[in-house]
Amino acid sequence: MHTYRAHPDVSVLADYLEVPGLGFLAVNAFVIHAAQPVVIDTGLGLPDRDFVASLAAVIDPPDVRWIWLTHPDRDHTGGLFALLGAAPQARVVTTFVGAGIMSAERPLPMDRIYLLNPGQSLDAGDRRLTGFRPPLFDNPATVGVLDTSNGVCLSSDCFGAPLPAATLATAQNTADVSPEELRAAQLLWATIDSPWVHTVDPAKFAASFRPLHDFGPSAILSTHLPPVTRDRTALFATLLDAPSASPVTGPDQAALEAMLRQFQPV
């Protein structure tokens, strides 16, 4: 994991996973350097990751006041409980559904939860952070973040894309990815991460982009893509084509056995 500033107010804690057959998927967490600092998601929970140590490169963990979980999937909650221990003043921003999902494994302390739904805002001292439902998501508890002080949008899984190299997945922007390659990768991710998109009414799906379009983000920061600071029009146009993109079917047992045979000695 390495860190950098994607915006004067926002640090990125950049990580990635290699996904066989797909490529390299960014797994980003973020710090909004507000008067009351906000950590957005807490990375992977793999044994060789130490989220709190990585976070300490950009902020003193005890200074964290809010931990906003865009949703409770494991690639967003890996360092959560370690951070709760290191940041005794911090509260977890989530939804009622999100808290319930997490309680199936390890309940959150109720006095450290702050429930926030799409459309509601969090006062972080010098700014208000507004929750919104991204157009694409894979978890019913998903709530992205709109920072009205600087126009930054933190979109959770939406706009993600597996990329062909780890260096691209952890790059500081998407400028090194060709528009054609990025479009294909984002459509692939959309159909994998949000397979329901093939069943939606295209007109209603297009309407779901209106709040984000009207917000006019200065930057889009996705969990699963390097920061986007260039023209965002192409991103919206790509995802509008997701309902008609080809569905993706993953490997079955026969394919798994074939892959395993490749690792067996001859």
C-alpha positions in Angstrom: 0.0 0.0 0.0 1.3 3.5 -0.8 -0.2 6.9 -0.2 -0.5 10.1 -2.2 -2.7 13.2 -2.5 -5.4 13.0 -5.2 -6.6 16.5 -4.1 -5.3 19.0 -1.6 -8.0 17.8 0.8 -7.9 14.0 0.0 -5.3 11.4 0.5 -5.4 8.0 -1.2 -4.3 4.8 0.5 -3.7 2.7 -2.7 -3.7 -1.0 -2.7 -4.7 -3.7 -5.3 -5.7 -7.3 -5.8 -4.7 -9.5 -8.7 -7.8 -11.2 -10.0 -7.0 -14.3 -12.2 -8.5 -13.9 -15.6 -9.4 -10.2 -15.1 -6.3 -8.3 -14.2 -5.4 -6.0 -11.3 -8.1 -4.3 -9.3 -7.4 -1.2 -7.3 -8.5 -1.3 -3.7 -8.4 2.3 -2.4 -9.2 3.9 0.9 -9.2 7.6 1.4 -8.7 10.3 4.1 -10.6 13.6 3.8 -8.5 16.1 5.7 -11.5 18.0 7.2 -11.5 19.8 10.5 -12.9 16.5 11.8 -10.8 14.0 9.7 -12.8 11.4 7.9 -11.5 8.0 6.7 -13.4 6.5 3.8 -13.3 2.7 4.0 -10.5 0.7 5.6 -9.0 -1.5 3.0 -8.2 -5.2 2.8 -8.1 -7.5 5.8 -5.3 -9.8 4.5 -2.7 -11.0 7.0 0.1 -9.0 5.4 -1.8 -5.7 5.5 -1.6 -3.2 8.3 -4.1 -0.5 7.6 -3.5 1.6 10.7 0.3 1.7 10.0 -0.4 2.8 6.4 -2.9 5.4 7.6 -0.3 6.8 10.0 1.7 8.0 6.9 -0.9 10.6 6.2 -2.7 11.3 9.6 -2.1 10.4 13.2 -4.8 7.7 13.8 -6.0 9.1 17.1 -7.0 12.3 15.2 -9.6 10.4 13.1 -13.1 11.4 14.0 -15.2 9.6 11.4 -14.9 6.3 9.6 -17.3 6.3 6.7 -17.9 2.8 5.3 -19.3 3.1 1.8 -20.5 -0.5 2.3 -19.6 -3.5 4.5 -17.9 -5.7 2.0 -14.6 -7.2 3.2 -12.4 -5.2 0.8 -13.8 -2.0 2.5 -13.7 -3.1 6.2 -10.3 -4.9 6.6 -8.8 -2.4 9.0 -12.0 -1.3 10.7 -11.7 -2.7 14.2 -7.9 -2.0 14.4 -8.7 1.6 13.5 -11.5 1.8 16.1 -8.9 0.7 18.7 -6.4 3.3 17.4 -8.9 6.2 17.1 -11.0 6.2 20.3 -13.0 9.3 19.3 -14.0 7.9 15.9 -17.5 6.9 15.0 -18.5 4.6 12.1 -20.8 6.1 9.5 -23.0 3.5 8.0 -26.6 2.5 7.4 -28.9 0.4 9.5 -28.5 -2.4 6.9 -24.7 -2.0 6.9 -24.5 -2.2 10.7 -26.7 -5.3 10.5 -24.6 -7.0 7.9 -21.4 -6.4 9.9 -23.0 -7.7 13.1 -23.2 -11.2 11.5 -19.5 -11.5 12.0 -18.5 -9.0 14.7 -21.0 -6.5 16.1 -20.1 -2.8 16.1 -20.3 -1.0 19.4 -23.6 0.8 19.2 -22.3 4.0 20.8 -19.8 4.3 18.0 -22.2 4.0 15.1 -23.6 7.0 13.2 -26.5 6.0 10.9 -26.7 8.0 7.6 -28.8 7.4 4.6 -28.5 8.7 1.0 -29.5 12.3 0.9 -28.4 13.0 4.5 -25.2 14.9 5.4 -22.5 14.7 8.0 -21.0 17.8 9.5 -17.2 17.3 9.5 -16.5 20.7 11.1 -15.4 22.7 8.0 -17.6 21.0 5.4 -20.7 18.9 4.9 -20.4 15.5 3.4 -23.5 14.3 1.7 -24.4 10.6 1.2 -25.7 9.5 -2.2 -26.5 6.2 -3.9 -24.1 5.6 -6.8 -25.7 4.5 -10.0 -23.9 1.1 -9.8 -23.4 -0.9 -6.5 -23.1 -4.5 -5.3 -24.3 -4.1 -1.8 -27.7 -2.6 -0.6 -25.9 -0.6 2.2 -23.8 1.4 -0.3 -23.6 5.1 0.3 -21.1 7.2 -1.6 -19.8 10.6 -0.5 -20.2 14.1 -2.1 -17.9 16.7 -0.6 -19.7 20.0 -1.3 -16.7 22.0 -0.3 -14.5 20.9 -3.2 -16.7 18.9 -5.6 -15.0 15.6 -4.9 -17.1 12.5 -5.4 -16.2 9.2 -3.6 -18.1 6.7 -5.6 -17.4 3.4 -3.8 -17.4 0.5 -6.3 -19.0 2.5 -9.1 -16.7 3.4 -12.0 -14.3 0.6 -11.1 -12.3 -1.3 -13.6 -9.7 -4.2 -13.6 -6.5 -3.0 -15.3 -3.8 -5.0 -17.0 -0.9 -4.1 -14.6 -0.5 -3.4 -10.9 1.3 -0.2 -11.8 -1.9 1.0 -13.5 -4.2 -0.1 -10.7 -2.2 1.9 -8.2 -1.4 4.9 -10.4 -2.3 8.4 -9.3 -4.7 9.0 -12.1 -6.2 7.2 -15.1 -4.3 9.3 -17.7 -2.0 6.3 -18.6 -5.0 4.1 -19.5 -6.3 4.6 -23.1 -9.9 5.6 -23.3 -10.8 2.5 -25.2 -9.1 0.2 -22.7 -10.7 2.0 -19.8 -14.2 1.8 -21.4 -13.9 -1.9 -21.9 -12.6 -2.5 -18.4 -15.4 -0.4 -16.8 -18.1 -2.2 -18.7 -16.6 -5.5 -17.7 -16.5 -4.5 -14.0 -20.1 -3.1 -14.2 -21.4 -6.4 -15.4 -19.5 -8.4 -12.8 -20.0 -6.2 -9.8 -23.6 -5.2 -10.6 -25.1 -8.0 -12.7 -28.6 -6.6 -12.0 -27.8 -3.8 -14.4 -29.0 -6.1 -17.3 -32.5 -6.2 -15.9 -33.1 -2.4 -15.4 -35.2 0.0 -17.3 -32.6 1.9 -19.4 -34.5 5.2 -19.0 -34.7 4.8 -15.2 -31.1 3.8 -15.0 -30.1 6.9 -17.0 -32.1 9.0 -14.6 -30.2 7.6 -11.7 -27.1 9.5 -12.9 -28.8 12.9 -12.7 -27.9 13.7 -9.1 -24.2 13.0 -9.8 -24.3 14.8 -13.1 -25.9 17.9 -11.5 -23.3 17.8 -8.7 -20.6 18.2 -11.4 -17.7 16.5 -9.6 -14.3 18.0 -9.9 -12.8 14.5 -9.3 -14.2 11.0 -9.0 -12.5 8.7 -6.5 -13.5 5.1 -6.8 -12.5 2.3 -4.6 -11.6 0.2 -7.6 -10.0 2.7 -10.0 -7.2 5.3 -9.9 -8.5 8.9 -9.4 -10.3 10.5 -12.4 -9.6 14.2 -12.7 -9.9 14.5 -16.5 -13.2 14.8 -18.4 -15.9 12.9 -16.6 -18.4 12.9 -19.5 -16.9 9.7 -20.9 -17.3 7.9 -17.6 -21.0 8.6 -17.5 -21.4 7.7 -21.2 -19.7 4.3 -20.6 -21.8 3.3 -17.7 -25.0 4.3 -19.5 -24.1 1.5 -21.9 -23.8 -1.1 -19.1 -27.4 -2.5 -19.4 -26.7 -3.6 -23.0 -23.1 -4.8 -22.3 -22.5 -8.6 -22.6 -23.1 -10.5 -19.4 -20.1 -12.2 -17.8 -20.2 -15.8 -16.7 -17.4 -16.9 -14.4 -15.4 -20.1 -14.6 -17.2 -23.3 -13.6 -15.9 -26.4 -11.8 -14.5 -27.9 -14.9 -12.6 -24.7 -15.7 -11.3 -24.6 -12.1 -10.0 -28.2 -12.3 -8.3 -27.4 -15.6 -6.5 -24.4 -14.0 -5.4 -26.6 -11.0 -4.0 -29.2 -13.4 -1.7 -26.5 -14.8 0.0 -26.3 -11.3 0.5 -30.0 -10.9 3.9 -31.5 -11.6 4.1 -33.5 -14.8 
